[in-house]
Amino acid sequence: MKILIHRSTMMKFAYILCLALFAHSPWMHAAEAEAKSAASWQVGAPIVTYWCGPSLTDAVAQQMVEGGFNLVWCRDEKELDVAHRYGLRGQLRNGLLTPASLDDPKRRDQLDALIARVRKHPALYAYHLIDEPDASQFPALGRLVAYLRQRDPAHLAYINLFPTYASNKQLGTKGDVVTAYKEHLRLYVEQVKPALISYDHYQFRLNSDSNQYFLNLAMIRRAAMDAGVPFLNIVQACTWAPTAMRVPNTNELRYLVYSTLAYGAQGISYYVYACANHHGSLVGLDGTPGPLYHALKSYNREFLAIATELQPLRSLGVYHTSMREPGCEPLPTNPPFRLDPSKSPARPRGFLLGLFGAKDKPTHVIVVNLDYTAEVTAPLIGPATLELFDAATAKWTSAKKAAIDLTLPPGGGKLIRIAR
């Protein structure tokens, strides 16, 4: 039987077929993915920022650039213009960025107008919402985060969390340190649905270090991995209580930078840049840079280079060779990367190894010297030929063998990978 099909019907059929094929083509999938990613906030360049600084003038912005910072605080919309002139990203602070604005029609209209004005500003990166909320505030903050995400999904709604040593009252949860903090993080992720987890932890006491620094890192790392979001660590760069807390020296600051990297952070922030009643900070209130600022000129660039290399990878494990503080996990049996004990004398603090890979097989490792008082040599053995990353030049160099002698400065680290 002969079936006759009208020419116009054939043309319509061909057109529909072409659309179907195009829609299922790899190019179309790539275009859709690109459009989707462009519509939602992404980290982009790993974050290097600070807490508490001066108004953003041209001189301050230039100092930020020289110091290796890439995210600055903006107290008003005009400061976004300053940030843009220097290629910096801005985090905007405004009194309207609070849950109370959603319950007041007039304030909500003002918030909408603010978002409409700044959402397309080339320097805008984040909206700053609140510092260290307790768990009772999470539902309201979740509403605000969702509201901002609906109206401006391309920019981060930033919130910073308490450290592990916060009290039950501060956290708004009950139990011992681990129980209360784990519940605090669970409620935060479930109720706020953050795009990034930020927290602070200050460990340098006057005559000792707190023993919860690595516990906090480990718990934040796990919460971020479970939520599928990056995290940022705010580290100590001053004292605000000279009789209780010490100002870290440049080696101790390097230790904070590299331990943060080894746990897989995509952001680091320093408390503080410059602030009244804080001593030994990065910059004095008169704008004069201190020793820590000068050290960060290289540390920040190293952080950015290494975190960029690790950005496409997953954090697969973080292990300590000697330290057994809470949260410190020992190396597993037959690890893919190990230090040769015959050539590396045992030290009380030992080394930190952060493993990374695109899938479940580690291909990269950060080795950190946790002794921030002395340079050490760490002979690393891998499963195949190794390559060493130069964070200053962002280039890889082959060791031409499966072992490499690492010279690590006090508190410093190196990134190594299996040769491709």
For each residue, the residues with C-beta under 8 A, 3 or more apart:
1:
2:
3:
4:
5: 9 10
6: 9 10
7: 10 11
8: 11 12
9: 5 6 12 13
10: 5 6 7 13 14
11: 7 8 14 15
12: 8 9 15 16
13: 9 10 16 17
14: 10 11 17 18
15: 11 12 18 19
16: 12 13 19 20
17: 13 14 20 21
18: 14 15 21 22
19: 15 16 22 23
20: 16 17 23 24
21: 17 18 24 25
22: 18 19 25 28
23: 19 20 28
24: 20 21 28 29
25: 21 22 28 29
26: 29 30
27: 30 31
28: 22 23 24 25 31 32
29: 24 25 26 32 33
30: 26 27 33 34
31: 27 28 34 35
32: 28 29 35 36
33: 29 30 36 37
34: 30 31 37 38
35: 31 32 38 39
36: 32 33 39 40
37: 33 34 40 42
38: 34 35 154
39: 35 36 153 154
40: 36 37 153 154 195
41: 153 154 155 156 195
42: 37
43: 46 47 196 230 266 267 311
44: 89
45: 70 304 308
46: 43 266 267 303 304 307 308 311
47: 43 70 71 232 266 267 268 269
48: 68 69 70 71 267 268 269 300 303 304
49: 69 70 71 72 73 91 267 268 269 270
50: 53 69 73 237 269 270 271 272 273 282
51: 200 234 269 270 271 272 273 275
52: 271 272 273 274 275 278
53: 50 56 60 72 73 272 273 274 275 283
54: 57 60 273 274 283 285 287
55: 60 75 79
56: 53 60 61 72 73 74 75 79 82 83 90
57: 54 60 61 82
58: 61 62 82 85 86
59: 62 63 287
60: 53 54 55 56 57 63 64 287
61: 56 57 58 64 65 72 82 83 85 86 88
62: 58 59 65 66 86
63: 59 60 66 67 283 287 289
64: 60 61 67 69 72 86 88
65: 61 62 68 69 86 87 88
66: 62 63 297
67: 63 64 282 289 293 296 297 300
68: 48 65 296 297 298 299 300 301 304
69: 48 49 50 64 65 72 88 300
70: 45 47 48 49 88 89 304
71: 47 48 49 88 89 90 91 125 126
72: 49 53 56 61 64 69 79 83 88 89 90 91
73: 49 50 53 56 90 91 93 128
74: 56 77 79 80 82 83 90 91 92 93 123
75: 55 56 79 93
76: 79 94
77: 74 80 81 92 117 118 121
78: 81 82
79: 55 56 72 74 75 76 82 83 90
80: 74 77 83 84 90 92 118 121 123 124
81: 77 78 84 85 123
82: 56 57 58 61 74 78 79 85 86
83: 56 61 72 74 79 80 86 88 89 90 123
84: 80 81 87 88 90 121 122 123
85: 58 61 81 82
86: 58 61 62 64 65 82 83
87: 65 84
88: 61 64 65 69 70 71 72 83 84 123
89: 44 70 71 72 83 123 124 125 126
90: 56 71 72 73 74 79 80 83 84 121 123 124 125 126
91: 49 71 72 73 74 125 126 127 128 158
92: 74 77 80 97 118 124 126 127 128
93: 73 74 75 97 128
94: 76 97 114 127
95: 98
96: 101 107 110 111 114
97: 92 93 94 101 111 127 128 129 144 148
98: 95 101 129 130 144
99: 102 103 137 140 141 143 144
100: 103 104 107
101: 96 97 98 104 107 108 110 111 144
102: 99 108 111 143 144 147
103: 99 100 108
104: 100 101 107 108
105: 108 109
106: 109 110
107: 96 100 101 104 110 111
108: 101 102 103 104 105 111 112
109: 105 106 112 113
110: 96 101 106 107 113 114
111: 96 97 101 102 107 108 114 115
112: 108 109 115 116 151
113: 109 110 116 117
114: 94 96 110 111 117 118
115: 111 112 118 119 148 151 152
116: 112 113 119
117: 77 113 114 121
118: 77 80 92 114 115 121 124
119: 115 116 124 151 152 154 155
120: 124
121: 77 80 84 90 117 118 124
122: 84
123: 74 80 81 83 84 88 89 90
124: 80 89 90 92 118 119 120 121 155
125: 71 89 90 91 155 156
126: 71 89 90 91 92 155 156 157 158
127: 91 92 94 97 148 152 155 156 157 158
128: 73 91 92 93 97 158
129: 97 98 141 144 145 157 158 159
130: 98 133 137 141 159 160
131: 159 160
132: 160 161 162 166 170 200
133: 130 137 138 141 159 161
134: 137 162 169 170 171 172
135: 138 171 172 173 183 184 187 188
136: 172
137: 99 130 133 134 140 141 172
138: 133 135 141 142 187 188 191 192
139: 142 143 191
140: 99 137 143 144
141: 99 129 130 133 137 138 144 145 159 191 192
142: 138 139 145 146 191 192 193
143: 99 102 139 140 146 147
144: 97 98 99 101 102 129 140 141 147 148 157
145: 129 141 142 148 149 157 159 192 193 194
146: 142 143 149 150 193
147: 102 143 144 150 151
148: 97 115 127 144 145 151 152 155 157
149: 145 146 152 153 157 195
150: 146 147 153
151: 112 115 119 147 148
152: 115 119 127 148 149 155
153: 39 40 41 149 150
154: 38 39 40 41 119
155: 41 119 124 125 126 127 148 152
156: 41 125 126 127 195 196
157: 126 127 129 144 145 148 149 194 195
158: 91 126 127 128 129 196 198
159: 129 130 131 133 141 145 192 194 198
160: 130 131 132 198 199 200 234
161: 132 133 184 185 188 197 198 199 200
162: 132 134 166 170 171 184 199 200
163: 166 199 200 201 202 212 216
164: 177 178 181 201 212 215 216 219
165: 177 201 210 212
166: 132 162 163 170 171 181
167: 170 171
168: 171 172 173 174 175 180
169: 134 172
170: 132 134 162 166 167
171: 134 135 162 166 167 168 180 181 183 184
172: 134 135 136 137 168 169 184
173: 135 168 179 180 181 183 184 187
174: 168 179 180 183
175: 168 178 179 180 183
176: 179 180
177: 164 165 180 181 212 215 326
178: 164 175 181 182 215 219 326
179: 173 174 175 176 182 183
180: 168 171 173 174 175 176 177 183 184
181: 164 166 171 173 177 178 184 185 216 219
182: 178 179 185 186 219
183: 135 171 173 174 175 179 180 186 187
184: 135 161 162 171 172 173 180 181 187 188
185: 161 181 182 188 189 197 219 220 223
186: 182 183 189 190 223
187: 135 138 173 183 184 190 191
188: 135 138 161 184 185 191 192 194 197
189: 185 186 192 193 194 197 223 226 227
190: 186 187 193
191: 138 139 141 142 187 188
192: 138 141 142 145 159 188 189
193: 142 145 146 189 190
194: 145 157 159 188 189 197 227 229
195: 40 41 149 156 157 229
196: 43 156 158 229 230 231 232 266 267
197: 161 185 188 189 194 220 223 224 227 229 230 231 232
198: 158 159 160 161 231 232 233 234 267 269
199: 160 161 162 163 216 220 231 232 233 234
200: 51 132 160 161 162 163 233 234 235 269 271
201: 163 164 165 210 212 213 216 217 233 234 235 236
202: 163 210 235 236 245 271
203: 209 210 212 213 236
204: 209 236 245 246 247 248 252
205: 208 209 210 244 245 246
206: 242 243 244 245 246
207: 246
208: 205
209: 203 204 205 213
210: 165 201 202 203 205 213
211: 215 325 326
212: 163 164 165 177 201 203 215 216 325 326 327
213: 201 203 209 210 216 217 259 325
214: 217 218 259 320 323 325 326 327 328
215: 164 177 178 211 212 218 219 325 326 327
216: 163 164 181 199 201 212 213 219 220 327
217: 201 213 214 220 221 233 259 260 263 318 327
218: 214 215 221 222 263 318 327 328 329
219: 164 178 181 182 185 215 216 222 223 327
220: 185 197 199 216 217 223 224 231 233 263
221: 217 218 224 225 231 263 264 265 315 318
222: 218 219 225 226
223: 185 186 189 197 219 220 226 227 231
224: 197 220 221 227 229 230 231 264
225: 221 222 228 264 314 315
226: 189 222 223
227: 189 194 197 223 224
228: 225
229: 194 195 196 197 224
230: 43 196 197 224 265 266 267
231: 196 197 198 199 220 221 223 224 264 265 266 267
232: 47 196 197 198 199 265 266 267 268 269
233: 198 199 200 201 217 220 256 260 263 265 267 268 269
234: 51 160 198 199 200 201 268 269 270 271
235: 200 201 202 253 256 257 260 268 269 270 271
236: 201 202 203 204 245 248 256 271
237: 50 248 253 270 271 272 273 280 281 282 292
238: 247 271 272 275 278 279 280 281 282
239: 242 245 246 247 278 279 280
240: 245 277 278 279
241: 244 245
242: 206 239 245 279
243: 206
244: 205 206 241
245: 202 204 205 206 236 239 240 241 242
246: 204 205 206 207 239
247: 204 238 239 279 280 292
248: 204 236 237 252 253 256 292
249: 252 253 291
250: 253 254 291 292 295
251: 254 255 372 373 409 410 411
252: 204 248 249 255 256 372 411
253: 235 237 248 249 250 256 257 292 295 296 299 411
254: 250 251 257 258 295 299 372 409 410 411 412
255: 251 252 258 259 368 370 372 410 411 412
256: 233 235 236 248 252 253 259 260 268 411
257: 235 253 254 260 261 268 299 302 303
258: 254 255 261 262 352 366 368 411 412 413
259: 213 214 217 255 256 262 263 352 368 370 413
260: 217 233 235 256 257 263 265 268 303
261: 257 258 264 265 303 306 307 310 354 366 368 413
262: 258 259 318 352 353 354 366 368 413
263: 217 218 220 221 233 259 260 315 318 354
264: 221 224 225 231 261 310 315 318 354 356
265: 221 230 231 232 233 260 261 268 307
266: 43 46 47 196 230 231 232 307 311
267: 43 46 47 48 49 196 198 230 231 232 233
268: 47 48 49 232 233 234 235 256 257 260 265 300 303
269: 47 48 49 50 51 198 200 232 233 234 235
270: 49 50 51 234 235 237 273 282 292 296
271: 50 51 52 200 202 234 235 236 237 238
272: 50 51 52 53 237 238 275 278 281 282
273: 50 51 52 53 54 237 270 281 282 283
274: 52 53 54 278 281 282 283 284 285 287
275: 51 52 53 238 272 278 281 285
276: 285
277: 240
278: 52 238 239 240 272 274 275 281
279: 238 239 240 242 247
280: 237 238 239 247 290 292
281: 237 238 272 273 274 275 278 284 290 292
282: 50 67 237 238 270 272 273 274 289 290 292 293 296
283: 53 54 63 273 274 287 288 289 290 293
284: 274 281 287 288 289 290
285: 54 274 275 276
286:
287: 54 59 60 63 274 283 284
288: 283 284
289: 63 67 282 283 284 293 294
290: 280 281 282 283 284 293 294
291: 249 250 294 295
292: 237 247 248 250 253 270 280 281 282 295 296
293: 67 282 283 289 290 296 297
294: 289 290 291 297
295: 250 253 254 291 292 298 299
296: 67 68 253 270 282 292 293 299 300
297: 66 67 68 293 294 300 301
298: 68 295 301 302 392
299: 68 253 254 257 295 296 302 303
300: 48 67 68 69 268 296 297 303 304
301: 68 297 298 304 305 391 392
302: 257 298 299 305 306 391 392
303: 46 48 257 260 261 268 299 300 306 307
304: 45 46 48 68 70 300 301 307 308
305: 301 302 308 309 389 391 392 394
306: 261 302 303 309 310 366 389 391 415
307: 46 261 265 266 303 304 310 311
308: 45 46 304 305 311 394
309: 305 306 364 389 394 415
310: 261 264 306 307 313 315 356 364 366 415
311: 43 46 266 307 308
312: 358
313: 310 356 357 358 363 364
314: 225 356 357 358 359
315: 221 225 263 264 310 318 354 355 356
316: 355 356 357 360 362
317: 329 332 353 354 355 362
318: 217 218 221 262 263 264 315 329 352 353 354 355
319: 329 330 331 332 335 352 353 355
320: 214 323 324 328 329 330 331 350 351 352 353 370
321: 330 331 339 350 351 352 353
322: 346 347 348 349 350 351 370
323: 214 320 328 348 349 350 352 370
324: 320 328 330
325: 211 212 213 214 215 328
326: 177 178 211 212 214 215
327: 212 214 215 216 217 218 219
328: 214 218 320 323 324 325
329: 218 317 318 319 320
330: 319 320 321 324
331: 319 320 321 335 338 353
332: 317 319 335
333:
334:
335: 319 331 332 338 353
336: 355 361 362 365 382 383
337: 353 355 362 365 367 380 381 382 383 416
338: 331 335 380 381
339: 321 344 351 353 367 378 379 380 381
340: 343 344 379 380 381 403
341: 344 346
342:
343: 340 377 379 405
344: 339 340 341 351 376 377 378 379
345:
346: 322 341 350
347: 322 350 370 371 376
348: 322 323 371
349: 322 323 370 371
350: 320 321 322 323 346 347 370 371
351: 320 321 322 339 344 367 368 369 370 378
352: 258 259 262 318 319 320 321 323 366 367 368 370 413
353: 262 317 318 319 320 321 331 335 337 339 365 366 367 368
354: 261 262 263 264 315 317 318 365 366 368
355: 315 316 317 318 319 336 337 362 364 365
356: 264 310 313 314 315 316 362 363 364 365 366
357: 313 314 316 360 361 362 363 364
358: 312 313 314 363
359: 314
360: 316 357
361: 336 357
362: 316 317 336 337 355 356 357 365
363: 313 356 357 358 417 418
364: 309 310 313 355 356 357 415 416 417 418
365: 336 337 353 354 355 356 362 380 382 415 416 417
366: 258 261 262 306 310 352 353 354 356 413 414 415 416
367: 337 339 351 352 353 378 380 406 408 413 414 416
368: 255 258 259 261 262 351 352 353 354 408 411 412 413
369: 351 372 375 376 378 408 409 410 411 412 413
370: 255 259 320 322 323 347 349 350 351 352 411
371: 347 348 349 350 374 376 410 411
372: 251 252 254 255 369 410 411
373: 251 410
374: 371 410
375: 369 407 408 409 410
376: 344 347 369 371 407 408
377: 343 344 405 406 407 408
378: 339 344 351 367 369 405 406 407 408
379: 339 340 343 344 403 404 405 406
380: 337 338 339 340 365 367 386 403 404 405 406 416
381: 337 338 339 340 402 403
382: 336 337 365 385 386 402 403 404 416 418
383: 336 337 402 418
384: 402 418 419
385: 382 398 399 400 401 402 418 419
386: 380 382 398 399 401 402 403 404 416 417 418 419
387: 396 397 398 399 416 417 418 419 420
388: 396 397 399 404 406 414 415 416
389: 305 306 309 394 395 396 414 415 416 417
390: 393 394 395 396 397
391: 301 302 305 306 394 415
392: 298 301 302 305
393: 390
394: 305 308 309 389 390 391
395: 389 390
396: 387 388 389 390 417
397: 387 388 390
398: 385 386 387 419
399: 385 386 387 388 403 404
400: 385
401: 385 386 404
402: 381 382 383 384 385 386
403: 340 379 380 381 382 386 399
404: 379 380 382 386 388 399 401 416
405: 343 377 378 379 380
406: 367 377 378 379 380 388 414 416
407: 375 376 377 378
408: 367 368 369 375 376 377 378 412 413 414
409: 251 254 369 375 412
410: 251 254 255 369 371 372 373 374 375
411: 251 252 253 254 255 256 258 368 369 370 371 372
412: 254 255 258 368 369 408 409
413: 258 259 261 262 352 366 367 368 369 408
414: 366 367 388 389 406 408
415: 306 309 310 364 365 366 388 389 391
416: 337 364 365 366 367 380 382 386 387 388 389 404 406
417: 363 364 365 386 387 389 396 420
418: 363 364 382 383 384 385 386 387
419: 384 385 386 387 398
420: 387 417
